[in-house]
Amino acid sequence: MATLEAKLKDAYDGIKKQNEAIKELVAQRDEFVAKFNDSVKDRNGVVAKYNELVDKVTKQQNGASKQ
């Protein structure tokens, strides 16, 4: 019976180590996703500013061509 208990203990220890590794991977994934989302938000901000600038230039060109 002692052998079975030892095997169960080893199995539980292995499961515990796997769970800790999974928790670490999840934390790393969450950090990566947060950084990626921040990067996408920054890029979207740049694109929005670019589009505003294009609209202003287009309006100025249209106004200049009407004169």
Contacts in CASP RR format, 6 or more apart in sequence:
PFRMAT RR
TARGET T0000
AUTHOR 0000-0000-0000
METHOD contacts of the structure
MODEL  1
MATLEAKLKDAYDGIKKQNEAIKELVAQRDEFVAKFNDSVKDRNGVVAKY
NELVDKVTKQQNGASKQ
END
